[in-house]
Amino acid sequence: MTHQGGCHCGAVRFEVSGDPQHVALCHCSDCRKSSGAPMVAWAAFTEDQFKLVEGEPVTFNSSGSAMRSFCPKCGSGLYYRNQEFLPGIVDIQSATLDDPDALPPGAHIQTAERLGWMETAHSLPAFERFPG
């Protein structure tokens, strides 16, 4: 199966094929800082499963061997490589897929760095749209 995705403005597009090695929600502080979100959903594919289809992302060394790629126009985070800890892997931000529901997460990772209030976030009131 092939999945396509890209940034918010459409300048950068990619596709991945086959099954990911894993799909997880990462709670580390680097993911939080780079996304501005309390966690990031990742789907890990091998380099040969990943193809850049359109555009040229910018890559930032966020810490050590961690390389985060994002759109230079809209700033959307797209994928991550770390040859020291994840050799041969491209971890895509799975929420940037055209159909993010196709790859649901199977685990939470880096929970040692999880924000305390995320442990009970599921118990907050929920509204389909902005409350009136």
PEKA-V527205 format. One record per pair of residues at least 4 apart in sequence whose ideal C-beta (glycine too) atoms are under 8 Angstrom apart, sorted by sequence separation. I is the first residue (numbers start at 1). J is the second residue. D is the distance in whole Angstrom. If there is no record, write none. Layout:
i:I j:J d:D
i:I j:J d:D
This chain:
i:6 j:10 d:6
i:7 j:11 d:6
i:16 j:20 d:7
i:27 j:31 d:7
i:28 j:32 d:7
i:29 j:33 d:6
i:30 j:34 d:6
i:31 j:35 d:6
i:32 j:36 d:8
i:45 j:49 d:4
i:46 j:50 d:7
i:61 j:65 d:8
i:62 j:66 d:5
i:71 j:75 d:6
i:82 j:86 d:5
i:83 j:87 d:5
i:92 j:96 d:7
i:96 j:100 d:8
i:110 j:114 d:7
i:114 j:118 d:5
i:117 j:121 d:6
i:120 j:124 d:8
i:127 j:131 d:5
i:6 j:11 d:8
i:7 j:12 d:5
i:26 j:31 d:5
i:27 j:32 d:7
i:32 j:37 d:7
i:35 j:40 d:5
i:45 j:50 d:5
i:52 j:57 d:8
i:61 j:66 d:7
i:62 j:67 d:8
i:70 j:75 d:6
i:71 j:76 d:5
i:81 j:86 d:7
i:86 j:91 d:7
i:92 j:97 d:7
i:95 j:100 d:5
i:97 j:102 d:7
i:114 j:119 d:7
i:6 j:12 d:6
i:7 j:13 d:8
i:31 j:37 d:8
i:32 j:38 d:6
i:34 j:40 d:8
i:61 j:67 d:6
i:62 j:68 d:5
i:70 j:76 d:6
i:94 j:100 d:6
i:97 j:103 d:7
i:108 j:114 d:7
i:6 j:13 d:4
i:32 j:39 d:7
i:60 j:67 d:7
i:70 j:77 d:5
i:71 j:78 d:7
i:82 j:89 d:8
i:5 j:13 d:7
i:6 j:14 d:6
i:31 j:39 d:7
i:32 j:40 d:8
i:59 j:67 d:5
i:60 j:68 d:5
i:69 j:77 d:8
i:70 j:78 d:6
i:81 j:89 d:7
i:4 j:13 d:7
i:5 j:14 d:6
i:31 j:40 d:4
i:59 j:68 d:7
i:60 j:69 d:8
i:68 j:77 d:6
i:69 j:78 d:5
i:81 j:90 d:6
i:82 j:91 d:8
i:94 j:103 d:5
i:4 j:14 d:7
i:5 j:15 d:7
i:59 j:69 d:5
i:60 j:70 d:7
i:69 j:79 d:5
i:80 j:90 d:8
i:81 j:91 d:7
i:4 j:15 d:5
i:5 j:16 d:8
i:27 j:38 d:7
i:58 j:69 d:7
i:59 j:70 d:8
i:68 j:79 d:8
i:69 j:80 d:7
i:79 j:90 d:5
i:80 j:91 d:4
i:94 j:105 d:8
i:3 j:15 d:7
i:27 j:39 d:5
i:57 j:69 d:4
i:58 j:70 d:6
i:68 j:80 d:5
i:69 j:81 d:8
i:79 j:91 d:6
i:80 j:92 d:8
i:2 j:15 d:6
i:3 j:16 d:5
i:26 j:39 d:6
i:57 j:70 d:6
i:58 j:71 d:8
i:67 j:80 d:7
i:79 j:92 d:5
i:80 j:93 d:8
i:2 j:16 d:7
i:3 j:17 d:8
i:25 j:39 d:5
i:26 j:40 d:5
i:57 j:71 d:6
i:58 j:72 d:5
i:66 j:80 d:7
i:67 j:81 d:5
i:78 j:92 d:7
i:79 j:93 d:7
i:2 j:17 d:5
i:25 j:40 d:7
i:26 j:41 d:8
i:57 j:72 d:7
i:67 j:82 d:7
i:78 j:93 d:6
i:1 j:17 d:7
i:25 j:41 d:5
i:26 j:42 d:6
i:55 j:71 d:7
i:56 j:72 d:7
i:66 j:82 d:5
i:77 j:93 d:5
i:1 j:18 d:7
i:24 j:41 d:7
i:25 j:42 d:8
i:65 j:82 d:5
i:1 j:19 d:8
i:23 j:41 d:7
i:24 j:42 d:6
i:64 j:82 d:8
i:65 j:83 d:6
i:78 j:96 d:6
i:23 j:42 d:7
i:65 j:84 d:4
i:77 j:96 d:8
i:23 j:43 d:5
i:64 j:84 d:7
i:65 j:85 d:7
i:76 j:96 d:6
i:22 j:43 d:8
i:23 j:44 d:8
i:57 j:78 d:6
i:22 j:44 d:5
i:57 j:79 d:8
i:20 j:43 d:4
i:21 j:44 d:4
i:20 j:44 d:5
i:21 j:45 d:7
i:20 j:45 d:5
i:21 j:46 d:7
i:34 j:60 d:8
i:16 j:43 d:7
i:18 j:45 d:7
i:34 j:62 d:6
i:16 j:45 d:5
i:33 j:62 d:8
i:50 j:79 d:7
i:18 j:49 d:5
i:17 j:49 d:5
i:30 j:62 d:5
i:16 j:49 d:5
i:30 j:63 d:6
i:16 j:50 d:5
i:17 j:51 d:8
i:34 j:68 d:5
i:15 j:50 d:8
i:16 j:51 d:8
i:14 j:50 d:7
i:15 j:51 d:5
i:30 j:66 d:6
i:34 j:70 d:8
i:14 j:51 d:6
i:40 j:77 d:7
i:14 j:52 d:5
i:15 j:53 d:6
i:42 j:80 d:7
i:13 j:52 d:8
i:14 j:53 d:6
i:12 j:52 d:8
i:13 j:53 d:4
i:50 j:90 d:4
i:13 j:54 d:4
i:47 j:88 d:5
i:49 j:90 d:8
i:12 j:54 d:7
i:13 j:55 d:6
i:35 j:77 d:5
i:44 j:86 d:7
i:46 j:88 d:6
i:47 j:89 d:7
i:50 j:92 d:7
i:11 j:54 d:7
i:12 j:55 d:4
i:34 j:77 d:6
i:46 j:89 d:6
i:47 j:90 d:6
i:11 j:55 d:5
i:12 j:56 d:7
i:45 j:89 d:7
i:46 j:90 d:7
i:12 j:57 d:5
i:44 j:89 d:5
i:45 j:90 d:5
i:44 j:90 d:8
i:45 j:91 d:8
i:6 j:53 d:8
i:44 j:91 d:5
i:45 j:92 d:7
i:6 j:54 d:7
i:7 j:55 d:8
i:43 j:91 d:7
i:4 j:53 d:7
i:6 j:55 d:8
i:42 j:91 d:5
i:43 j:92 d:5
i:7 j:57 d:8
i:42 j:92 d:7
i:42 j:93 d:6
i:43 j:94 d:4
i:41 j:93 d:7
i:42 j:94 d:6
i:40 j:93 d:6
i:41 j:94 d:4
i:41 j:95 d:5
i:43 j:97 d:8
i:40 j:95 d:8
i:35 j:93 d:8
i:12 j:71 d:5
i:41 j:100 d:7
i:11 j:71 d:6
i:43 j:103 d:5
i:11 j:72 d:8
i:9 j:71 d:6
i:11 j:73 d:5
i:7 j:70 d:8
i:8 j:71 d:7
i:11 j:74 d:7
i:7 j:71 d:4
i:9 j:73 d:5
i:12 j:76 d:8
i:14 j:78 d:7
i:41 j:105 d:6
i:9 j:74 d:4
i:14 j:79 d:7
i:7 j:73 d:7
i:8 j:74 d:5
i:12 j:78 d:6
i:7 j:74 d:5
i:8 j:75 d:8
i:9 j:76 d:8
i:8 j:76 d:5
i:21 j:89 d:7
i:7 j:76 d:4
i:39 j:108 d:8
i:6 j:76 d:8
i:7 j:78 d:6
i:23 j:94 d:6
i:6 j:78 d:8
i:5 j:78 d:8
i:16 j:90 d:8
i:39 j:114 d:7
i:16 j:92 d:6
i:38 j:115 d:5
i:14 j:92 d:7
i:31 j:110 d:8
i:39 j:118 d:7
i:23 j:103 d:5
i:25 j:105 d:5
i:38 j:118 d:5
i:23 j:104 d:7
i:24 j:105 d:5
i:27 j:108 d:6
i:28 j:109 d:8
i:32 j:113 d:8
i:23 j:105 d:5
i:24 j:106 d:7
i:25 j:107 d:7
i:27 j:109 d:7
i:28 j:110 d:4
i:20 j:103 d:6
i:23 j:106 d:6
i:24 j:107 d:5
i:25 j:108 d:5
i:26 j:109 d:5
i:27 j:110 d:5
i:32 j:115 d:8
i:38 j:121 d:8
i:22 j:106 d:6
i:23 j:107 d:8
i:24 j:108 d:7
i:25 j:109 d:7
i:26 j:110 d:5
i:27 j:111 d:5
i:29 j:113 d:5
i:22 j:107 d:7
i:24 j:109 d:5
i:28 j:113 d:5
i:27 j:113 d:5
i:5 j:92 d:7
i:27 j:114 d:4
i:27 j:115 d:7
i:7 j:96 d:7
i:6 j:96 d:6
i:5 j:96 d:5
i:27 j:118 d:7
i:5 j:97 d:4
i:6 j:98 d:8
i:4 j:97 d:7
i:5 j:98 d:6
i:3 j:97 d:5
i:4 j:98 d:5
i:3 j:98 d:7
i:3 j:99 d:7
i:3 j:102 d:6
i:3 j:103 d:7
i:1 j:102 d:8
